[in-house]
Amino acid sequence: FGLNEFSVRFSSALFGSATIVFIFFLSREIFYKSSFRNYIAILSSFFLAINPWHINLSRVATENIVVTFLIIAGILSYLISLNKGFKYLVVSFIVFSSTLFIYQAPRAFLPIFIPLMILVFSAKRELVKNKFVLVSLYLVFIIAPLIFVLFSPQLSLRIRTLSIFHDKLTQLVINEQIANDGTAGLPYMLTRVFHNKVIGYGNLFLENYFKHFSFDFLFLDKGYPDRYRVPGMGLLYIFELPLIVLGAIYLVIKYRKIGIFIIFWILVSPIGSALTFDDVPNVQRIVFAVPAFSILSGFGLISFLKLIKSFNLKVFRLSIIASVLIITFSIFYYVVQYYF
């Protein structure tokens, strides 16, 4: 398409749109035992399609939207491999591995996420009973490329310059704490127990990590970088908050393994971003958590409507109308805030 604005942004728009389709099939695979799996899949795709977070990043030139698509494709390929054969398992690991060379965040996410995915979805499946095969694929396609990246001066440059361990402020604070304790007469060895790199950088990591789950970050316009902020509009719609909570609770109760998988997916996503000191909390570095939020929203809405229907059919119909009105208003509010 030539060197122009369209060609630069096209890949983000293409993969961002394709992710909506893939999340439908992924949701169907995840909830294959549910009689409502088609409804859950449609709603999951719908919530991703209207998601402000995903729309914002799909409209600019950014690698993280491509990575989000590939992670969804990798999970889907793995689930298909459980029934269709070894070749899909290899495809899954190849797709996962490719993300390690595209963007930074999956390098902290995938080494933790993939083992859990295998544990959750591998029970009583013939293909994955051979632990040697799985461990070999994991080491070859995930750990080996990760080591290669970390030991490459060029590929690890971004990691080294943005790492919390590169931030000199934390070390300065530790030194000041040690000096203050020494002035106050506290023995040096005791001072080092409370003021050291492990505690200093550990506190910074935890502070960064939990910022990504704050109400301000997810539902108000407090995310970084500034260029992605939409005034008065969060990364998720406020109406999704009760749906996400309800969806998580019902998942853990009714489909425990799936619930653990989705929640763990979200909880692991900010690890890479929490290891940096620049622009935290960051909308780009954990965007691959958006599909998990969309699945929770879709499942939460289905669970809410099923619960209402079991009590009163009239209230159920009113709830559908109210849901449509609230969602429609929220979409138009976002569009106005985004464009005007």
C-alpha positions as CSV (number, residue, x, y, z in Angstrom):
1,F,0.0,0.0,0.0
2,G,3.0,2.3,0.0
3,L,4.4,4.4,2.8
4,N,1.4,6.2,4.1
5,E,-0.9,6.5,7.1
6,F,-3.2,3.8,5.9
7,S,-0.5,1.2,5.4
8,V,1.1,1.9,8.7
9,R,-2.2,1.5,10.6
10,F,-3.6,-1.3,8.5
11,S,-2.0,-4.3,10.4
12,S,-3.5,-3.1,13.7
13,A,-6.9,-2.6,12.2
14,L,-6.8,-6.0,10.4
15,F,-5.6,-8.0,13.4
16,G,-7.8,-6.1,15.8
17,S,-10.8,-7.0,13.7
18,A,-9.7,-10.6,13.3
19,T,-9.4,-11.0,17.1
20,I,-13.2,-10.4,17.3
21,V,-13.8,-13.4,15.1
22,F,-11.3,-15.6,16.9
23,I,-12.6,-14.8,20.3
24,F,-16.0,-16.2,19.2
25,F,-14.4,-19.6,18.3
26,L,-12.2,-19.5,21.4
27,S,-15.2,-19.0,23.7
28,R,-17.1,-21.8,21.9
29,E,-14.1,-24.1,22.6
30,I,-13.7,-23.0,26.2
31,F,-17.4,-23.5,27.0
32,Y,-17.9,-26.6,24.8
33,K,-19.9,-28.3,27.6
34,S,-22.4,-25.4,28.1
35,S,-25.7,-25.4,26.3
36,F,-25.3,-21.6,26.1
37,R,-21.9,-21.7,24.5
38,N,-23.1,-20.0,21.3
39,Y,-24.7,-17.1,23.3
40,I,-21.6,-16.7,25.4
41,A,-19.4,-16.7,22.3
42,I,-21.5,-14.1,20.5
43,L,-21.6,-11.8,23.6
44,S,-17.8,-12.2,24.2
45,S,-17.2,-11.1,20.6
46,F,-19.7,-8.3,20.9
47,F,-18.1,-6.9,24.1
48,L,-14.6,-7.1,22.5
49,A,-16.0,-5.4,19.3
50,I,-17.3,-2.4,21.3
51,N,-14.4,-2.3,23.9
52,P,-12.9,1.2,24.1
53,W,-9.5,-0.2,25.0
54,H,-9.3,-2.5,22.0
55,I,-10.7,0.0,19.6
56,N,-8.3,2.7,20.6
57,L,-5.2,0.5,20.1
58,S,-6.6,-1.1,16.9
59,R,-6.8,2.4,15.3
60,V,-3.1,3.2,15.7
61,A,0.2,1.6,14.6
62,T,1.1,-0.7,17.4
63,E,2.4,-4.2,17.8
64,N,0.5,-5.2,20.9
65,I,-2.8,-5.7,18.9
66,V,-1.0,-8.1,16.6
67,V,0.3,-9.9,19.7
68,T,-3.2,-10.0,21.3
69,F,-4.5,-11.7,18.1
70,L,-1.6,-14.2,18.1
71,I,-2.1,-15.1,21.8
72,I,-5.8,-15.8,21.1
73,A,-4.9,-17.8,18.0
74,G,-2.3,-19.8,20.1
75,I,-4.9,-20.6,22.8
76,L,-7.4,-21.6,20.2
77,S,-4.9,-23.8,18.4
78,Y,-4.0,-25.6,21.6
79,L,-7.7,-26.3,22.4
80,I,-8.3,-27.6,18.9
81,S,-5.2,-29.9,19.2
82,L,-6.8,-31.7,22.1
83,N,-9.2,-33.2,19.7
84,K,-7.6,-32.8,16.2
85,G,-4.0,-33.9,16.7
86,F,-0.4,-33.1,17.2
87,K,0.0,-30.6,14.3
88,Y,-2.3,-28.1,16.0
89,L,-0.2,-28.4,19.2
90,V,2.9,-27.5,17.3
91,V,1.1,-24.6,15.5
92,S,0.0,-23.3,18.9
93,F,3.6,-23.2,20.3
94,I,4.9,-21.6,17.1
95,V,2.3,-18.9,17.2
96,F,3.0,-18.3,20.9
97,S,6.7,-18.2,20.2
98,S,6.4,-15.6,17.5
99,T,5.0,-13.0,20.0
100,L,8.3,-13.1,21.9
101,F,10.0,-11.4,18.9
102,I,7.3,-8.8,18.3
103,Y,6.6,-7.2,21.7
104,Q,8.1,-7.1,25.2
105,A,5.1,-7.9,27.5
106,P,4.5,-11.6,26.4
107,R,8.1,-12.4,27.5
108,A,6.9,-12.1,31.1
109,F,3.3,-13.4,30.4
110,L,3.7,-16.6,28.4
111,P,6.2,-18.5,30.5
112,I,3.7,-18.4,33.4
113,F,0.5,-18.5,31.4
114,I,1.2,-21.5,29.1
115,P,1.8,-24.1,32.0
116,L,-1.5,-23.1,33.6
117,M,-3.3,-23.4,30.3
118,I,-1.9,-26.9,29.9
119,L,-2.8,-27.9,33.4
120,V,-6.4,-26.7,33.1
121,F,-7.3,-28.1,29.6
122,S,-5.2,-31.3,29.5
123,A,-7.0,-33.6,31.9
124,K,-7.8,-37.0,30.4
125,R,-6.6,-36.0,26.9
126,E,-4.5,-38.6,25.1
127,L,-2.5,-36.0,23.1
128,V,-1.1,-34.3,26.1
129,K,-0.5,-37.3,28.4
130,N,3.0,-37.4,27.1
131,K,4.6,-34.9,29.4
132,F,7.9,-35.1,27.6
133,V,6.4,-33.8,24.4
134,L,4.8,-30.8,26.1
135,V,7.9,-30.0,28.1
136,S,10.1,-30.2,25.0
137,L,7.8,-27.9,23.0
138,Y,7.7,-25.5,25.9
139,L,11.5,-25.4,26.2
140,V,12.1,-25.2,22.5
141,F,9.5,-22.6,21.5
142,I,9.1,-20.5,24.7
143,I,12.1,-20.8,27.0
144,A,14.9,-21.0,24.3
145,P,13.7,-17.9,22.4
146,L,13.2,-16.0,25.7
147,I,16.8,-16.8,26.7
148,F,18.0,-15.7,23.2
149,V,16.1,-12.4,23.5
150,L,17.4,-11.7,27.0
151,F,21.0,-12.3,26.1
152,S,20.8,-10.3,22.9
153,P,22.1,-6.8,23.4
154,Q,19.8,-5.5,20.6
155,L,16.6,-7.4,21.5
156,S,16.9,-6.8,25.2
157,L,17.7,-3.1,25.0
158,R,14.1,-2.0,25.6
159,I,13.8,-4.3,28.6
160,R,17.0,-3.1,30.1
161,T,16.2,0.6,29.7
162,L,12.7,0.4,31.0
163,S,13.2,-2.2,33.8
164,I,12.5,-1.1,37.4
165,F,16.0,-2.4,38.1
166,H,17.4,0.3,35.8
167,D,15.5,3.0,37.7
168,K,18.1,4.7,40.0
169,L,15.4,6.4,42.1
170,T,14.7,3.2,44.0
171,Q,18.3,2.7,44.9
172,L,18.6,6.3,46.0
173,V,15.6,5.9,48.3
174,I,17.2,2.7,49.8
175,N,20.5,4.6,50.4
176,E,18.6,7.5,52.1
177,Q,16.7,5.0,54.4
178,I,19.9,3.4,55.4
179,A,21.6,6.7,56.1
180,N,18.6,7.9,58.2
181,D,18.6,4.7,60.2
182,G,22.3,5.0,60.8
183,T,21.9,8.6,62.0
184,A,19.2,7.4,64.4
185,G,21.6,4.8,65.8
186,L,20.1,1.6,64.4
187,P,22.7,-1.1,63.9
188,Y,23.8,-1.4,60.2
189,M,23.0,-5.1,59.9
190,L,19.5,-4.6,61.2
191,T,19.0,-1.7,58.8
192,R,20.0,-3.9,55.9
193,V,17.3,-6.4,56.9
194,F,14.6,-3.8,56.3
195,H,16.2,-1.6,53.6
196,N,17.6,-3.6,50.7
197,K,17.1,-4.2,47.0
198,V,14.7,-7.2,47.5
199,I,12.3,-5.1,49.6
200,G,12.8,-1.9,47.6
201,Y,12.2,-3.3,44.2
202,G,9.6,-5.8,45.5
203,N,7.5,-2.9,46.9
204,L,7.9,-1.0,43.6
205,F,6.8,-4.1,41.6
206,L,3.7,-4.7,43.8
207,E,2.8,-1.0,43.6
208,N,3.0,-1.1,39.8
209,Y,1.2,-4.4,39.6
210,F,-1.9,-3.4,41.6
211,K,-2.2,-0.1,39.7
212,H,-3.4,-2.1,36.7
213,F,-6.4,-3.3,38.7
214,S,-7.5,0.1,40.1
215,F,-10.9,1.5,39.3
216,D,-9.2,4.7,38.0
217,F,-7.2,2.7,35.4
218,L,-9.9,0.3,34.2
219,F,-13.0,2.5,34.3
220,L,-11.7,6.1,34.3
221,D,-9.2,7.9,32.0
222,K,-6.2,7.4,34.2
223,G,-4.1,5.0,32.0
224,Y,-0.8,5.7,30.3
225,P,0.5,6.7,27.8
226,D,-1.4,10.0,27.7
227,R,-1.9,9.8,23.9
228,Y,-4.3,6.9,24.3
229,R,-6.6,8.6,26.9
230,V,-10.2,9.4,25.9
231,P,-11.5,12.1,28.3
232,G,-14.0,10.9,30.8
233,M,-13.9,7.4,29.3
234,G,-12.3,4.3,30.8
235,L,-10.7,1.3,29.1
236,L,-13.8,-0.7,30.0
237,Y,-17.4,0.4,30.3
238,I,-18.6,1.0,33.9
239,F,-21.6,-1.3,33.2
240,E,-19.1,-4.1,32.7
241,L,-17.9,-4.0,36.3
242,P,-20.9,-5.9,37.8
243,L,-20.9,-8.3,34.8
244,I,-17.2,-9.1,35.2
245,V,-17.6,-9.7,39.0
246,L,-20.7,-11.8,38.5
247,G,-19.1,-13.7,35.6
248,A,-16.0,-14.5,37.7
249,I,-18.1,-15.7,40.6
250,Y,-20.4,-17.9,38.5
251,L,-17.5,-19.3,36.5
252,V,-15.6,-20.4,39.6
253,I,-18.8,-21.9,41.0
254,K,-20.1,-23.7,37.8
255,Y,-16.9,-24.2,35.7
256,R,-14.1,-24.0,38.2
257,K,-11.2,-24.8,35.9
258,I,-12.4,-22.4,33.3
259,G,-12.9,-19.7,36.0
260,I,-9.4,-20.3,37.3
261,F,-8.0,-20.1,33.8
262,I,-9.7,-16.8,32.9
263,I,-9.0,-15.1,36.2
264,F,-5.4,-16.3,36.1
265,W,-5.1,-15.0,32.5
266,I,-6.0,-11.5,33.8
267,L,-3.9,-11.7,36.9
268,V,-0.7,-12.7,35.0
269,S,-1.1,-10.1,32.3
270,P,0.3,-7.1,34.2
271,I,3.5,-8.8,35.3
272,G,5.6,-7.5,32.4
273,S,4.2,-4.0,32.8
274,A,4.8,-4.0,36.5
275,L,8.5,-4.7,35.9
276,T,8.9,-1.3,34.2
277,F,9.0,2.2,35.7
278,D,7.8,4.2,32.7
279,D,4.1,5.0,32.0
280,V,2.6,2.8,34.6
281,P,-0.2,1.6,34.6
282,N,0.1,1.1,30.8
283,V,-2.8,0.4,28.4
284,Q,-0.5,-1.2,25.8
285,R,1.5,-3.6,27.9
286,I,-1.6,-5.6,29.2
287,V,-4.0,-5.2,26.2
288,F,-4.0,-9.0,25.8
289,A,-6.1,-9.2,29.0
290,V,-9.0,-7.5,27.1
291,P,-10.3,-10.7,25.6
292,A,-10.5,-12.3,29.0
293,F,-12.4,-9.3,30.3
294,S,-14.8,-9.6,27.3
295,I,-15.4,-13.3,28.0
296,L,-16.2,-12.5,31.7
297,S,-18.6,-9.8,30.6
298,G,-20.3,-12.1,28.1
299,F,-20.6,-14.9,30.6
300,G,-21.7,-12.4,33.3
301,L,-24.5,-11.0,31.2
302,I,-25.8,-14.6,30.3
303,S,-25.6,-15.5,34.0
304,F,-27.5,-12.4,35.1
305,L,-30.3,-12.9,32.5
306,K,-30.6,-16.6,33.4
307,L,-30.8,-15.6,37.1
308,I,-33.5,-13.0,36.4
309,K,-35.5,-15.4,34.2
310,S,-35.6,-18.0,36.9
311,F,-37.5,-15.6,39.1
312,N,-39.8,-13.6,36.9
313,L,-40.3,-13.7,33.1
314,K,-41.6,-10.1,33.0
315,V,-38.6,-8.8,34.9
316,F,-36.4,-10.8,32.5
317,R,-37.9,-9.0,29.5
318,L,-37.5,-5.7,31.2
319,S,-33.9,-6.6,32.0
320,I,-33.1,-7.3,28.3
321,I,-34.6,-3.9,27.3
322,A,-32.6,-2.1,30.1
323,S,-29.4,-3.9,29.1
324,V,-29.8,-2.9,25.5
325,L,-30.5,0.8,26.5
326,I,-27.5,0.9,28.9
327,I,-25.1,-0.6,26.4
328,T,-26.3,1.6,23.5
329,F,-26.0,4.7,25.6
330,S,-22.5,3.7,26.7
331,I,-21.3,3.1,23.1
332,F,-22.6,6.5,22.0
333,Y,-21.1,8.2,25.0
334,Y,-17.7,6.6,24.1
335,V,-18.0,7.6,20.5
336,V,-18.8,11.2,21.4
337,Q,-15.8,11.3,23.9
338,Y,-13.5,9.7,21.3
339,Y,-14.3,11.9,18.3
340,F,-15.4,15.2,19.8
